[in-house]
Each structure stands twice: as C-alpha cells, then as structure tokens.
Amino acid sequence: MVMLLTVVGIVVAVFVGFNIGGSSTGVAFGPAVGSRLVRKTTAAGLFIGFAFFGAWTVGRNVIATMSSSIVPATQFTPAASVAVLFFTGASLFISNLYGVPASTSMTAVGAIVGLGLASGTLNQALMFVIVSAWIAAPLLSFLIGFVVGRYVYPYLDRYIAFTTFNLHFIQLDRSGTIPRPYVNVNASPQDIVGSLSVVIIACYMAFSAGASNAANAVAPLVGAGGSLTVDQGVLLAVAAFGLGSFTIARRTLETVGSNITELPILASLIVSVVGGTVITILSYFGIPASLAVSTTSTIIGLGWGRSSRAATLAELATPTPERPDVELATGALVTSRAEDAPAGPTIGDIARQEKPAEKSEEIPDVPAVGAEGPADLDERSLFDPKAAKRIVTMWVLTPSLAIVTSYPVFVFLL
C-alpha cells in the first residue's frame, strides 16, 4: 500500500510539474519567441536548463521549508503527501479552467497549513514570516514598478528599441558543407543589444521559476519519510517541467499576455527583472512565494507610475481645481513617444501576430514630470481592472480553499 501511494504521489507530482513547466515557459520566453529571437524548441531547452540551475541551487531552500519546516517532516505520510499534491494540482486545474494565474506556491502552502492544523504541528512563527512576505513582496514590487514607471521608463523607452523579425534573429547559412550561423541582416546594433537583453532576462525568469516552483511539485515527497531525496526531487521536478515546456508551452508561448495586458517588450523585461529578483531573494531565504503575484504587482505599479507623470507628487496628494483631470490610470505603458512615433511591439501584438506601426526617425524629448498632456497615453489599456479583480480574488481564494478543504481530509487521514 505504501509503495502504491508513493507511485501515485510521483504521478501527481509530475502532473503538477507538467503544468508549472507549461505556464512558466510561456511567461518567461513569450517575448523572445514572439520576436523571433529563439524558436519554441530552443526556448523550452533554455527554460529547462536555467530552471534546473535555479532549482538545484536556490530552490533547495524552499524545498527544505515546505518539506520539514512548516510542519515536521514526519507528518508527510504517503497519504498526506498525495493529498497535499492533489490540492496543489487541483488549484492549477481551477486556475487554468478560469484562465487566471493562481499562485501554486500559496496554494501548496495552504494545503500544508491544513495538514499542520489537523495534526497540531503547524509552525506558527514561520507562517507569520511567510504571510508577512506574501504581503510585503507585492507591495515592494508595486513600489519599484511605480518609481521606475514614473522616473525611469520614459527614458529607457526613448533610447532602447525592440524589433520583431520576419525571419528568426539567428539564421543558418547552409550553402557550405557545415551550416554557418549568422545574425539576421535586418538587425541593427540597437536591435542586437535589445534582442540579447530579451533572451538573457528570459533565462533569468526561468531561473527564478525553477527556484520558487520546484518545491511545489516535490516537497511533500521529499518530506514523506525519505520517499525522495532533495536531489531526486529536483531532478523529478525539472523533468516534469520539461515535459510541459516541450508540449503545452507551445500554446502558451503563442498566447501569453493577450488576455490580460497590452504590455510592450521593454515593460515586460522590467517586470521580469523586478518580479524575478524579488522571488529569487525570497527563495534564497527559503520562503515560498508567488512569481505571478510579484510580476503582476510590478505591472500595475508601472502603469500607475507612467500615468502619474502628468502631476507632481504634491499635486497627486492634494488635487486642486486647476488640475482636476489628474487621475491615476493604468493605461500608460503602451508608448512614451509622440503619436507619430509609436513604441515597439507589445506582447499582445506578438500573440496576435500583428505588426506594430512604423517608428518615426525623430524621437521627441520626454516630457518632464508634472508636464501637461503627456503624449504617451492612448486608448489601449495596460491592465484590465476586471481581469485584475478576478486574478486577485483567485490569489486569495485558492490558498484559502486549500486550507478549508484540506483540513477535514487530513483530520480523516490522521
């Protein structure tokens, strides 16, 4: 019976890792694939490599926390481990069913909390730290996004260009005996720098995803009386990631972002760096946290920061009759150039295979903070408030449901 439960646990862990790999590959490499910088197969391979690096190094700390610190490792019986993984997999299924990125880490921790409450072994001091981090991380991400969007983003957008190529960025000359790679002839030096940035940051996102998500798939099995060692758990998680990366990720790579945001490539890179760095730091300290929560908070902060450039901080704090039109909106990242000089392609353009408008040769100066009528606000919305409300609801609901539904199950099992 124990052997059967162990096998079932491994199968469920692979299912969880399969879904994580499919969704995380699209988030990390959507801009790179859409811009024809790398092919889908190459993106999957790069994701696997860097996710393994993140899981093998920083990810060990998160596995240790979730497998033995929130509740003692002895509580992870084979049946309890399968139950925790089941609730984690169910949250993925529900989030995919409703098309919203629920936090796998928060739901997995919620299921473990249910186990701890049922057994009376929950480490309350550690949970206070974890919940505090769950509150602080999105607030920090929002604040960084706001500052970057208000004071830095317009200048980056003015001087950094990103391009979608009709042919892939790296081509192969097959005229000789040995194929010779060369850079797309249509790429300018500025395009080359921008393209390398997209790929490098995508690899960094893969590292962060591996560091934070490996524990979600295998931590209960590592804690279950030695069913798996940490090394074996990491290898199993990454193998499951790979299965998802080379299969269902092909679809997410095509559609990433098209239902939530019209996000320019530059903005997506800023979001990736901020969100990935926050999660990597938390993972280093062994705190399981959500990459989706941090990146989305950064998106909102960037949008609010850009739209607030029309007013000074004093005017934002104390609106006056002279500035009645100053409002914090989130439709402010599509472009920071004039109407005749649109920004580079957005993630939505890439997903729909649309071509962005041609860029103007002349780029106007960036308006100063507080200047009237910024030229960078148009009708396309960066972030759909309804989608944001649905996502935040799911972030709160799924871990809460994991606790409420897992508690009676664990009372019965224990």
Backbone torsions as a table, in degrees:
resi	resn	phi	psi	omega
1	MET	NA	-42.8	178.6
2	VAL	-61.7	-42.4	179.4
3	MET	-62.9	-40.9	179.4
4	LEU	-63.2	-43.1	179.1
5	LEU	-65.0	-36.1	177.4
6	THR	-63.8	-43.2	178.6
7	VAL	-63.7	-43.8	177.7
8	VAL	-61.2	-41.8	178.5
9	GLY	-60.7	-41.1	179.2
10	ILE	-65.7	-41.2	179.1
11	VAL	-62.4	-44.3	179.2
12	VAL	-66.1	-38.1	177.6
13	ALA	-62.0	-40.2	177.7
14	VAL	-64.9	-38.6	178.5
15	PHE	-62.9	-43.7	178.6
16	VAL	-62.9	-48.6	179.8
17	GLY	-63.3	-35.6	177.4
18	PHE	-58.6	-46.9	179.5
19	ASN	-68.6	-38.6	178.2
20	ILE	-63.0	-45.2	179.6
21	GLY	-62.0	-40.0	-179.7
22	GLY	-65.3	-43.9	-177.9
23	SER	-76.7	-41.1	-176.0
24	SER	-69.6	-33.5	177.9
25	THR	-63.5	-41.6	178.8
26	GLY	-64.2	-41.7	179.4
27	VAL	-64.8	-43.1	-175.1
28	ALA	-74.3	-43.1	-169.9
29	PHE	-112.4	7.3	177.3
30	GLY	-54.7	-50.5	178.6
31	PRO	-62.1	-39.5	-177.8
32	ALA	-67.2	-41.9	179.2
33	VAL	-71.1	-43.5	-179.3
34	GLY	-63.2	-31.8	178.6
35	SER	-83.9	2.9	-178.9
36	ARG	61.6	34.4	175.4
37	LEU	-84.4	-37.6	175.8
38	VAL	-136.2	157.2	175.7
39	ARG	-84.7	164.4	-177.4
40	LYS	-60.0	-40.4	179.5
41	THR	-65.4	-41.3	178.1
42	THR	-64.3	-41.2	178.8
43	ALA	-61.2	-42.4	178.8
44	ALA	-62.8	-42.8	179.1
45	GLY	-63.9	-43.2	178.6
46	LEU	-65.0	-39.9	179.3
47	PHE	-61.0	-45.1	-179.1
48	ILE	-59.4	-46.9	-177.1
49	GLY	-61.4	-47.3	-176.4
50	PHE	-79.0	-29.6	174.1
51	ALA	-66.0	-38.6	176.4
52	PHE	-62.9	-42.3	179.1
53	PHE	-60.9	-43.7	179.7
54	GLY	-67.4	-41.3	-179.2
55	ALA	-69.7	-38.2	-176.8
56	TRP	-71.3	-26.1	-177.4
57	THR	-102.4	-85.7	-175.7
58	VAL	-67.6	-34.0	-175.8
59	GLY	-62.2	-22.7	178.7
60	ARG	-60.2	-35.7	-179.0
61	ASN	-65.5	-38.9	178.9
62	VAL	-70.1	-39.6	177.3
63	ILE	-60.1	-42.0	179.2
64	ALA	-62.2	-41.8	179.7
65	THR	-63.9	-47.7	-174.1
66	MET	-77.8	-20.2	-177.4
67	SER	-94.7	-18.1	-175.1
68	SER	-150.0	-7.1	-174.9
69	SER	-103.3	-39.1	178.9
70	ILE	-66.5	-45.4	168.8
71	VAL	-132.5	154.7	178.7
72	PRO	-59.3	147.2	-178.8
73	ALA	-58.6	-27.6	-178.4
74	THR	-65.8	-19.0	179.3
75	GLN	-76.3	-16.2	-179.1
76	PHE	-85.2	71.3	171.7
77	THR	-68.2	163.5	178.4
78	PRO	-53.6	-41.4	180.0
79	ALA	-67.2	-43.0	179.1
80	ALA	-64.8	-38.6	179.8
81	SER	-63.5	-43.9	178.1
82	VAL	-62.2	-40.0	-179.8
83	ALA	-64.1	-43.7	178.7
84	VAL	-61.0	-46.2	179.8
85	LEU	-65.5	-34.3	178.4
86	PHE	-62.9	-45.5	-179.4
87	PHE	-66.5	-35.4	176.8
88	THR	-65.1	-46.7	178.2
89	GLY	-63.7	-37.0	178.4
90	ALA	-63.3	-37.3	179.0
91	SER	-65.1	-38.9	176.5
92	LEU	-62.3	-42.9	-179.4
93	PHE	-63.2	-44.1	-179.6
94	ILE	-64.4	-43.8	-179.1
95	SER	-64.6	-39.7	177.6
96	ASN	-67.8	-35.5	-179.7
97	LEU	-63.5	-39.6	-178.6
98	TYR	-95.4	-1.1	176.3
99	GLY	70.3	30.2	178.4
100	VAL	-126.4	145.2	-176.6
101	PRO	-82.8	83.1	176.2
102	ALA	-66.5	152.9	-178.3
103	SER	-81.2	112.0	178.1
104	THR	-65.9	-41.0	-178.7
105	SER	-62.3	-45.6	-177.8
106	MET	-66.7	-36.8	179.3
107	THR	-70.7	-40.4	177.6
108	ALA	-62.1	-42.6	177.3
109	VAL	-64.5	-37.9	178.2
110	GLY	-59.7	-41.5	178.0
111	ALA	-65.4	-38.9	178.5
112	ILE	-67.8	-35.8	175.9
113	VAL	-62.2	-40.7	176.0
114	GLY	-58.3	-40.0	176.7
115	LEU	-64.6	-43.0	-179.4
116	GLY	-65.7	-39.6	178.5
117	LEU	-67.4	-39.2	-179.4
118	ALA	-67.7	-34.3	-177.6
119	SER	-95.3	-8.2	-178.1
120	GLY	70.2	25.3	-176.0
121	THR	-119.2	15.2	-176.8
122	LEU	-66.8	132.4	175.8
123	ASN	-82.1	92.8	-173.1
124	GLN	-67.8	-35.1	179.7
125	ALA	-64.3	-42.6	178.8
126	LEU	-67.5	-39.4	179.2
127	MET	-64.4	-33.6	175.7
128	PHE	-62.3	-41.4	178.4
129	VAL	-64.7	-44.4	-177.7
130	ILE	-64.4	-46.7	179.9
131	VAL	-64.5	-37.9	176.5
132	SER	-60.7	-40.5	178.2
133	ALA	-66.4	-36.5	177.9
134	TRP	-63.5	-30.0	178.2
135	ILE	-82.9	-42.7	-175.1
136	ALA	-71.5	-38.0	-174.8
137	ALA	-60.5	-51.3	178.3
138	PRO	-66.2	-33.2	177.3
139	LEU	-65.8	-42.2	177.3
140	LEU	-64.3	-42.8	179.2
141	SER	-61.6	-43.2	178.3
142	PHE	-61.3	-45.1	-177.8
143	LEU	-63.2	-44.5	178.6
144	ILE	-62.9	-44.4	178.1
145	GLY	-59.9	-40.7	179.6
146	PHE	-62.6	-47.5	-178.3
147	VAL	-63.5	-45.5	179.4
148	VAL	-63.7	-44.5	-179.1
149	GLY	-64.3	-36.1	-176.5
150	ARG	-79.8	-38.6	-170.0
151	TYR	-114.4	-21.4	-171.8
152	VAL	-116.7	-41.4	-171.3
153	TYR	-52.8	-45.0	-177.3
154	PRO	-59.6	-34.9	-179.6
155	TYR	-75.2	-37.5	174.4
156	LEU	-62.7	-43.7	-178.0
157	ASP	-66.6	-25.9	-178.4
158	ARG	-74.4	-35.0	-171.8
159	TYR	-108.5	-11.5	-177.5
160	ILE	-110.6	127.2	-178.1
161	ALA	-114.7	144.4	174.8
162	PHE	-128.4	143.0	-171.8
163	THR	-130.2	144.9	168.0
164	THR	-100.5	130.4	-176.5
165	PHE	-98.7	144.2	174.4
166	ASN	-67.4	-34.4	174.2
167	LEU	-115.6	158.7	-175.5
168	HIS	-61.6	154.5	-174.9
169	PHE	-59.9	-43.1	177.3
170	ILE	-103.3	121.1	179.9
171	GLN	-108.0	162.2	177.8
172	LEU	-118.4	124.5	174.5
173	ASP	-88.4	108.4	-176.2
174	ARG	-99.9	15.5	-178.4
175	SER	-70.2	-27.5	-180.0
176	GLY	-94.4	-174.3	179.2
177	THR	-68.1	-40.8	179.6
178	ILE	-109.0	123.3	178.5
179	PRO	-56.7	135.5	-177.8
180	ARG	-116.1	120.8	179.5
181	PRO	-75.1	147.3	175.1
182	TYR	-151.2	157.8	-177.7
183	VAL	-79.5	141.2	177.6
184	ASN	-47.0	128.4	-174.8
185	VAL	-65.4	-19.2	179.8
186	ASN	-84.4	-1.9	-176.7
187	ALA	-85.6	126.2	174.8
188	SER	-85.9	166.4	175.8
189	PRO	-55.1	-37.8	178.2
190	GLN	-65.5	-38.8	177.5
191	ASP	-65.1	-38.3	-178.9
192	ILE	-63.4	-45.0	178.3
193	VAL	-62.4	-46.5	179.7
194	GLY	-63.1	-40.2	-178.7
195	SER	-66.3	-43.2	177.2
196	LEU	-62.3	-36.9	178.3
197	SER	-62.5	-42.0	-179.6
198	VAL	-60.4	-46.2	-176.8
199	VAL	-69.6	-43.3	-179.0
200	ILE	-62.4	-44.2	-179.1
201	ILE	-70.2	-31.6	174.5
202	ALA	-62.4	-40.7	177.4
203	CYS	-65.1	-36.7	177.6
204	TYR	-65.5	-39.5	176.7
205	MET	-63.1	-38.3	177.8
206	ALA	-63.5	-39.6	176.5
207	PHE	-60.1	-46.7	-179.7
208	SER	-64.0	-39.9	179.6
209	ALA	-63.9	-41.5	177.8
210	GLY	-65.8	-39.5	-179.0
211	ALA	-64.8	-38.0	-174.5
212	SER	-92.6	-25.2	-169.7
213	ASN	-103.4	-16.7	-179.1
214	ALA	-59.3	-39.0	-178.9
215	ALA	-63.4	-32.2	-178.3
216	ASN	-62.6	-30.1	-176.8
217	ALA	-89.0	-31.8	-168.8
218	VAL	-127.6	-8.5	-175.4
219	ALA	-55.3	-44.6	179.2
220	PRO	-60.7	-35.5	179.6
221	LEU	-71.9	-33.6	176.5
222	VAL	-67.1	-35.7	-179.4
223	GLY	-82.8	-13.3	-173.4
224	ALA	-80.7	71.2	174.0
225	GLY	59.1	29.4	177.4
226	GLY	79.4	25.2	176.5
227	SER	-56.5	-38.7	175.5
228	LEU	-136.5	144.9	169.4
229	THR	-79.8	168.8	179.0
230	VAL	-61.3	-43.5	179.6
231	ASP	-60.5	-45.9	179.3
232	GLN	-64.1	-38.3	178.5
233	GLY	-62.2	-44.1	179.0
234	VAL	-61.7	-45.0	-179.3
235	LEU	-63.5	-41.1	178.6
236	LEU	-65.0	-43.9	-179.4
237	ALA	-61.7	-46.7	-177.3
238	VAL	-67.8	-36.6	176.0
239	ALA	-61.9	-40.6	177.3
240	ALA	-67.6	-39.2	174.4
241	PHE	-55.5	-46.1	-177.6
242	GLY	-61.4	-39.2	178.0
243	LEU	-59.8	-42.0	177.5
244	GLY	-71.9	-35.9	-178.2
245	SER	-64.7	-38.2	-176.9
246	PHE	-88.5	-1.6	-178.9
247	THR	-122.8	-87.4	-173.8
248	ILE	-68.6	-19.9	179.5
249	ALA	-65.8	-23.4	179.6
250	ARG	-60.4	-32.8	178.5
251	ARG	-78.5	-43.8	-179.5
252	THR	-65.6	-29.9	177.2
253	LEU	-64.9	-28.4	-179.1
254	GLU	-82.6	-29.1	-170.8
255	THR	-115.5	2.4	-174.7
256	VAL	-56.4	129.9	173.2
257	GLY	83.3	-14.1	-172.2
258	SER	-69.4	-20.7	-178.0
259	ASN	-99.1	-6.6	-176.5
260	ILE	-117.9	-40.6	-167.7
261	THR	-149.1	147.9	168.7
262	GLU	-98.8	77.1	-169.0
263	LEU	-101.0	119.4	175.9
264	PRO	-62.1	155.3	-178.5
265	ILE	-59.4	-42.0	179.2
266	LEU	-58.2	-45.3	179.6
267	ALA	-63.9	-38.6	-179.9
268	SER	-64.8	-33.3	177.9
269	LEU	-69.4	-41.3	176.9
270	ILE	-61.8	-44.3	178.5
271	VAL	-60.2	-42.9	-179.0
272	SER	-63.8	-43.5	-178.3
273	VAL	-65.7	-47.2	-177.8
274	VAL	-66.8	-53.3	-178.5
275	GLY	-62.1	-43.0	179.5
276	GLY	-64.7	-39.3	-179.5
277	THR	-67.8	-42.8	178.2
278	VAL	-59.3	-45.2	-177.8
279	ILE	-71.2	-36.6	178.3
280	THR	-63.6	-40.9	178.3
281	ILE	-64.3	-45.0	178.0
282	LEU	-63.0	-39.3	178.7
283	SER	-64.6	-35.9	178.4
284	TYR	-60.0	-36.1	178.8
285	PHE	-89.2	8.6	175.1
286	GLY	77.8	19.2	-178.3
287	ILE	-98.2	116.9	176.8
288	PRO	-72.0	126.2	-178.1
289	ALA	-145.8	167.2	-173.0
290	SER	-95.9	122.7	173.9
291	LEU	-68.2	-36.5	-179.7
292	ALA	-63.7	-40.5	-179.7
293	VAL	-64.0	-46.0	-177.4
294	SER	-66.7	-42.2	-179.1
295	THR	-68.2	-40.7	179.1
296	THR	-66.8	-37.3	176.4
297	SER	-62.8	-36.9	177.5
298	THR	-66.2	-39.8	177.8
299	ILE	-58.9	-47.4	-179.7
300	ILE	-63.1	-42.4	179.0
301	GLY	-62.2	-41.6	177.8
302	LEU	-61.0	-45.3	-179.4
303	GLY	-63.1	-44.3	178.5
304	TRP	-66.4	-38.7	178.6
305	GLY	-63.3	-42.5	179.3
306	ARG	-65.7	-45.0	-176.8
307	SER	-69.0	-23.2	-178.0
308	SER	-81.7	-5.2	179.8
309	ARG	-63.6	-18.1	-179.3
310	ALA	-72.0	-6.4	-178.3
311	ALA	-141.2	155.1	172.9
312	THR	-77.2	166.6	179.3
313	LEU	-62.0	-37.3	178.8
314	ALA	-63.5	-40.6	179.7
315	GLU	-69.0	-33.8	176.6
316	LEU	-65.5	-37.8	-178.5
317	ALA	-75.3	-34.0	-178.0
318	THR	-133.1	84.9	178.4
319	PRO	-58.6	143.2	180.0
320	THR	-120.6	162.4	178.1
321	PRO	-59.8	-28.1	179.6
322	GLU	-70.7	-22.3	-179.1
323	ARG	-124.7	57.0	-175.7
324	PRO	-72.2	-17.2	-173.7
325	ASP	-90.6	2.0	-177.4
326	VAL	-80.1	109.4	178.3
327	GLU	-133.5	151.7	176.6
328	LEU	-86.4	108.3	177.1
329	ALA	-114.3	169.1	-178.5
330	THR	-114.4	13.7	-179.9
331	GLY	-98.5	49.8	-165.7
332	ALA	-122.7	10.0	-175.8
333	LEU	-110.1	-1.7	-173.8
334	VAL	-63.8	-38.5	177.8
335	THR	-157.3	148.1	173.3
336	SER	-119.8	21.3	176.5
337	ARG	-109.0	176.9	178.3
338	ALA	-71.5	171.3	-175.5
339	GLU	-62.4	-29.4	-179.5
340	ASP	-88.4	7.7	178.8
341	ALA	-137.5	70.5	-175.9
342	PRO	-65.8	158.4	-178.9
343	ALA	-73.9	178.0	178.1
344	GLY	-68.1	-179.2	-175.2
345	PRO	-63.7	145.3	174.8
346	THR	-93.7	167.0	177.0
347	ILE	-62.5	-35.2	177.2
348	GLY	-64.5	-40.8	175.8
349	ASP	-58.2	-42.5	-178.8
350	ILE	-65.2	-45.9	-178.0
351	ALA	-61.8	-36.0	-179.1
352	ARG	-93.0	3.3	179.5
353	GLN	58.1	39.8	176.8
354	GLU	-96.3	150.7	177.3
355	LYS	-95.2	133.2	177.0
356	PRO	-71.2	161.9	178.2
357	ALA	-64.8	153.9	179.6
358	GLU	-66.2	143.8	-179.2
359	LYS	-82.6	146.8	175.5
360	SER	-79.4	150.0	179.1
361	GLU	-68.9	-32.0	-177.9
362	GLU	-101.9	130.1	179.0
363	ILE	-111.2	117.6	-177.2
364	PRO	-69.1	163.2	178.5
365	ASP	-65.7	152.9	177.6
366	VAL	-76.2	127.7	178.1
367	PRO	-61.2	145.2	178.7
368	ALA	-70.5	157.8	176.3
369	VAL	-60.6	131.6	-178.7
370	GLY	90.1	-2.0	-180.0
371	ALA	-71.0	149.6	-179.6
372	GLU	-72.3	146.4	169.5
373	GLY	54.2	63.4	176.2
374	PRO	-59.3	141.9	-175.2
375	ALA	-81.9	-0.9	-170.7
376	ASP	-100.5	10.5	178.3
377	LEU	-103.3	122.8	174.9
378	ASP	-128.9	-171.3	-170.7
379	GLU	-80.1	-15.1	-179.6
380	ARG	-75.8	132.0	-174.3
381	SER	-90.6	131.0	176.1
382	LEU	-67.1	-42.7	-172.9
383	PHE	-140.0	125.8	-179.4
384	ASP	-77.8	116.4	-179.0
385	PRO	-56.8	-37.7	179.3
386	LYS	-64.8	-41.5	177.6
387	ALA	-65.4	-39.3	179.2
388	ALA	-62.4	-42.8	179.8
389	LYS	-63.1	-41.2	180.0
390	ARG	-65.9	-39.6	-179.7
391	ILE	-67.0	-47.3	-179.4
392	VAL	-62.7	-39.0	177.8
393	THR	-59.7	-42.8	-179.8
394	MET	-67.7	-35.7	178.3
395	TRP	-61.2	-39.4	179.6
396	VAL	-79.4	-39.4	-172.0
397	LEU	-71.9	-44.5	-172.9
398	THR	-64.8	-46.4	176.5
399	PRO	-67.0	-33.6	178.0
400	SER	-64.8	-43.9	177.4
401	LEU	-64.0	-35.3	178.9
402	ALA	-62.0	-40.3	178.7
403	ILE	-68.0	-49.2	-175.0
404	VAL	-64.2	-42.5	-177.0
405	THR	-81.2	-29.6	-178.3
406	SER	-78.5	-29.1	-176.9
407	TYR	-56.4	-53.9	180.0
408	PRO	-65.1	-30.5	177.7
409	VAL	-63.4	-45.9	-178.3
410	PHE	-70.7	-31.8	174.3
411	VAL	-60.9	-40.3	179.0
412	PHE	-69.2	-42.8	-177.8
413	LEU	-69.4	-34.7	-175.2
414	LEU	-86.2	NA	NA
